[in-house]
Amino acid sequence: GRSFQLLFKVSHKLFVWNERFAEILEIPNGLLEFGAEAQLLNLLFAKRGDFGEGDADILADEHFKAQWRDSEVRGEIVLRGENRLEMSARRTADSGLIVAYTDITERSISDELIRKSEENLRYEILESRDREERLTEQATSMVELAEDLSIARSELEKLNQQKDRFFSIIAHDLRTPFNALLGFSEILASMGDELEKDKVVEY
């Protein structure tokens, strides 16, 4: 993205800046001028809310102290709640300060899209795992049901075999008495008139 630099002398006074810096960062006329105090810019950004919520004086002071440390400092500001700028500040060899602002709005949008895509992917993975677990449970239940049905079928076959054996035994045991009864019945039917009453009673 576009980058804009400011150079402050060791006295915290503005020395050099980009021509479009004031336009891009919406700096009011007269604030950016040779010898302007570095803290004035931080106070402007803090009052506009570019440093986030909080007491403007405290936020401006925190950024000022962070920028003038010996080590390089990085941070972000958000203009009008839309454009994101990355700020980096590092000390110069003569103890001055170079502050650079780089527009990272598009990069932030891409990062946000990637983040959302990753969230969606994680959600789909979790949903897929959940479906897989449910299918596994259903498969297990179906296997158990099939085993139960197999056992029930086996028991039914045993009962049918026992029933057939029972009726076979009954039929065999009753066949002889029934044959005898039928034989006597035939005798009575054919010779009943010829037999004496005592013989009929005996039969």
Solvent accessible surface area in square Angstrom, and as a share of the most:
residue,aa,sasa,rsa
1,G,92,0.89
2,R,116,0.42
3,S,49,0.31
4,F,10,0.04
5,Q,72,0.32
6,L,2,0.01
7,L,48,0.24
8,F,6,0.03
9,K,75,0.32
10,V,85,0.49
11,S,63,0.41
12,H,61,0.27
13,K,73,0.31
14,L,2,0.01
15,F,81,0.34
16,V,75,0.43
17,W,81,0.29
18,N,49,0.25
19,E,171,0.77
20,R,116,0.42
21,F,0,0.00
22,A,32,0.24
23,E,114,0.51
24,I,27,0.14
25,L,0,0.00
26,E,77,0.34
27,I,11,0.06
28,P,70,0.44
29,N,159,0.81
30,G,58,0.56
31,L,37,0.18
32,L,23,0.12
33,E,94,0.42
34,F,143,0.60
35,G,29,0.28
36,A,14,0.11
37,E,71,0.32
38,A,3,0.03
39,Q,53,0.23
40,L,80,0.40
41,L,10,0.05
42,N,3,0.02
43,L,44,0.22
44,L,33,0.17
45,F,0,0.00
46,A,6,0.05
47,K,139,0.59
48,R,87,0.32
49,G,38,0.37
50,D,8,0.04
51,F,27,0.11
52,G,38,0.36
53,E,174,0.78
54,G,60,0.58
55,D,80,0.41
56,A,25,0.19
57,D,91,0.47
58,I,100,0.51
59,L,25,0.13
60,A,0,0.00
61,D,54,0.28
62,E,94,0.42
63,H,41,0.18
64,F,37,0.16
65,K,126,0.53
66,A,20,0.16
67,Q,8,0.04
68,W,27,0.09
69,R,142,0.52
70,D,130,0.68
71,S,73,0.47
72,E,90,0.41
73,V,23,0.13
74,R,152,0.55
75,G,28,0.26
76,E,84,0.38
77,I,2,0.01
78,V,41,0.23
79,L,3,0.02
80,R,132,0.48
81,G,64,0.61
82,E,120,0.54
83,N,45,0.23
84,R,87,0.32
85,L,1,0.01
86,E,43,0.19
87,M,8,0.04
88,S,21,0.14
89,A,0,0.00
90,R,122,0.45
91,R,62,0.22
92,T,32,0.18
93,A,118,0.92
94,D,92,0.48
95,S,49,0.31
96,G,1,0.01
97,L,0,0.00
98,I,47,0.24
99,V,3,0.02
100,A,19,0.14
101,Y,5,0.02
102,T,31,0.18
103,D,21,0.11
104,I,9,0.04
105,T,25,0.15
106,E,141,0.63
107,R,121,0.44
108,S,23,0.15
109,I,97,0.49
110,S,53,0.34
111,D,74,0.38
112,E,65,0.29
113,L,110,0.54
114,I,98,0.50
115,R,102,0.37
116,K,101,0.43
117,S,66,0.43
118,E,82,0.37
119,E,74,0.33
120,N,91,0.47
121,L,102,0.51
122,R,130,0.47
123,Y,138,0.52
124,E,98,0.44
125,I,75,0.38
126,L,111,0.55
127,E,70,0.31
128,S,50,0.32
129,R,145,0.53
130,D,65,0.34
131,R,111,0.41
132,E,114,0.51
133,E,107,0.48
134,R,113,0.41
135,L,112,0.56
136,T,80,0.46
137,E,113,0.51
138,Q,102,0.45
139,A,52,0.40
140,T,68,0.39
141,S,64,0.41
142,M,135,0.60
143,V,85,0.49
144,E,94,0.42
145,L,106,0.53
146,A,55,0.43
147,E,96,0.43
148,D,85,0.44
149,L,96,0.48
150,S,59,0.38
151,I,108,0.55
152,A,57,0.44
153,R,140,0.51
154,S,48,0.31
155,E,87,0.39
156,L,104,0.52
157,E,91,0.41
158,K,106,0.45
159,L,108,0.54
160,N,64,0.33
161,Q,107,0.47
162,Q,100,0.45
163,K,101,0.43
164,D,85,0.44
165,R,137,0.50
166,F,116,0.48
167,F,118,0.49
168,S,69,0.45
169,I,95,0.48
170,I,58,0.30
171,A,51,0.39
172,H,117,0.52
173,D,87,0.45
174,L,85,0.42
175,R,131,0.48
176,T,100,0.58
177,P,75,0.47
178,F,112,0.47
179,N,87,0.45
180,A,50,0.39
181,L,107,0.53
182,L,107,0.53
183,G,29,0.28
184,F,89,0.37
185,S,52,0.34
186,E,119,0.54
187,I,63,0.32
188,L,59,0.29
189,A,90,0.70
190,S,85,0.55
191,M,83,0.37
192,G,25,0.24
193,D,151,0.78
194,E,136,0.61
195,L,40,0.20
196,E,123,0.55
197,K,163,0.69
198,D,112,0.58
199,K,94,0.40
200,V,57,0.33
201,V,119,0.68
202,E,128,0.57
203,Y,100,0.38
